[in-house]
Amino acid sequence: MYNPEWEKMMDPENELPFKLEQWVDLAPFERMLGMRIEQAGNGEAVLTMPFAIKLAQGMGLLHGGALTSLADTSSAMAIKTLLPENTHFATVNLETRFLAPVRKGVVTARARAAAIPGQKRSYRAEVNVEDSSGSLVAVFTSNFKVARDSAVR
């Protein structure tokens, strides 16, 4: 069903309907998924997300989109620790390899990010996603690009 409030959210002239409390912080979508930043600094980030029925796919497993969102967000948080505040950047490609299903517990994403040598505005991140027992359930890689008009250290 159409909601007229969506128009305000889609209009690029409108300001964001929310404000992050700090540079390395979760957006509303990430909070809705139940993500938590456990640590972030020096090009690394560790985020967690609990299994919840609302995040399950039809067979009762944690949805791959939720796992990918956790990995992508952990990548972005790791990259944020390398960039000046308010630098605009975006994921330009990503790859997720699913290795095992998640049926319960908490998943943990451990991200490492670095600038790509020879490409001034490009960053790469690698993430391992583990279940509550420490078993690897997914591996994720992504590339990010900093907007031309953003400052980069």
C-alpha positions in Angstrom: 0.0 0.0 0.0 1.3 3.5 -0.9 2.3 5.8 1.9 2.5 9.5 1.1 5.3 9.9 3.7 7.5 7.9 1.3 7.6 10.9 -1.0 9.4 13.0 1.6 11.9 10.2 2.2 12.6 9.8 -1.6 13.0 13.5 -2.3 16.8 14.2 -2.5 16.1 17.9 -1.6 14.8 16.8 1.9 17.3 16.5 4.7 17.7 13.1 6.3 14.8 12.3 8.7 17.3 11.2 11.3 20.8 12.2 12.5 23.5 9.7 13.5 24.8 10.3 17.0 28.4 10.0 15.9 30.4 9.2 12.8 30.7 5.5 13.5 27.0 4.7 14.3 24.2 2.6 13.0 21.4 3.9 10.7 17.8 3.1 11.3 17.8 0.0 9.0 20.8 -1.5 10.8 19.1 -0.9 14.2 15.9 -2.5 12.9 18.0 -5.6 12.1 19.3 -5.6 15.6 22.9 -4.9 14.8 25.4 -3.7 17.4 28.8 -2.2 17.0 31.0 -4.1 19.4 34.2 -2.4 18.4 35.6 -0.2 15.6 39.0 1.4 15.0 42.1 1.3 12.9 40.4 -0.1 9.8 38.6 -2.9 11.7 35.1 -3.4 13.0 33.2 -6.1 14.9 29.4 -6.1 14.7 26.9 -8.5 16.0 23.3 -9.3 15.1 20.9 -11.8 16.8 18.9 -14.4 15.0 15.3 -13.3 15.0 12.2 -14.9 13.4 11.5 -11.6 11.6 14.9 -12.1 9.9 14.3 -15.7 8.8 13.6 -17.0 5.3 10.9 -19.5 4.4 12.8 -22.5 5.9 13.5 -20.8 9.2 17.1 -19.9 8.5 18.7 -16.5 8.9 18.0 -14.7 5.6 21.0 -14.2 3.4 20.1 -10.6 2.9 20.3 -10.0 6.6 23.8 -11.7 6.8 24.9 -9.6 3.8 23.6 -6.4 5.4 25.6 -7.2 8.5 28.7 -7.8 6.5 28.3 -4.7 4.4 27.6 -2.5 7.5 30.7 -3.9 9.3 32.7 -3.1 6.2 31.4 0.5 6.2 32.2 0.9 9.9 35.7 -0.3 9.4 36.2 2.1 6.5 34.7 5.0 8.5 37.5 4.5 11.0 40.0 5.4 8.2 38.2 8.4 6.8 37.5 12.0 8.1 34.0 12.5 9.5 31.2 13.2 7.0 33.2 11.7 4.1 30.7 10.4 1.5 31.4 6.9 0.2 29.4 4.0 -1.1 29.7 0.3 -1.8 30.4 -0.2 -5.5 30.5 -4.0 -5.5 30.2 -6.9 -3.0 30.4 -10.6 -2.9 29.0 -12.9 -0.3 29.8 -16.6 -0.1 27.5 -18.5 2.3 29.1 -21.4 3.9 26.7 -22.7 6.6 23.1 -21.9 7.7 22.2 -20.0 10.9 19.2 -21.2 12.9 19.7 -19.4 16.2 22.1 -17.4 18.3 24.1 -14.3 17.4 26.2 -13.8 14.3 29.4 -11.8 14.5 31.0 -10.0 11.5 34.7 -9.2 11.8 35.7 -6.7 9.1 39.1 -5.4 8.0 39.4 -2.5 5.5 42.2 -0.7 3.8 42.8 1.8 1.0 43.5 0.1 -2.3 47.0 1.0 -3.3 47.3 3.2 -6.4 43.6 4.1 -6.2 43.2 7.3 -4.1 39.5 7.1 -3.5 39.0 3.3 -3.3 38.8 1.0 -0.3 38.4 -2.8 0.0 37.0 -4.7 2.9 37.0 -8.4 3.9 34.6 -9.8 6.4 34.3 -13.2 8.2 30.9 -13.9 9.6 30.7 -16.4 12.4 27.8 -18.0 14.3 27.6 -18.3 18.1 29.8 -21.3 18.2 32.6 -19.5 16.2 31.9 -21.4 13.0 32.4 -19.5 9.8 29.0 -19.1 8.1 29.9 -16.5 5.4 32.8 -14.6 3.9 32.3 -11.2 2.3 34.4 -8.9 0.2 33.5 -5.4 -1.0 34.9 -2.3 -2.7 33.9 1.2 -1.7 34.5 4.5 -3.5 34.8 7.9 -1.9 32.8 10.7 -3.6 34.9 13.1 -5.7 33.9 16.1 -3.6 34.9 14.4 -0.3 38.2 14.9 1.4 40.4 11.8 1.9 43.3 11.7 4.3 
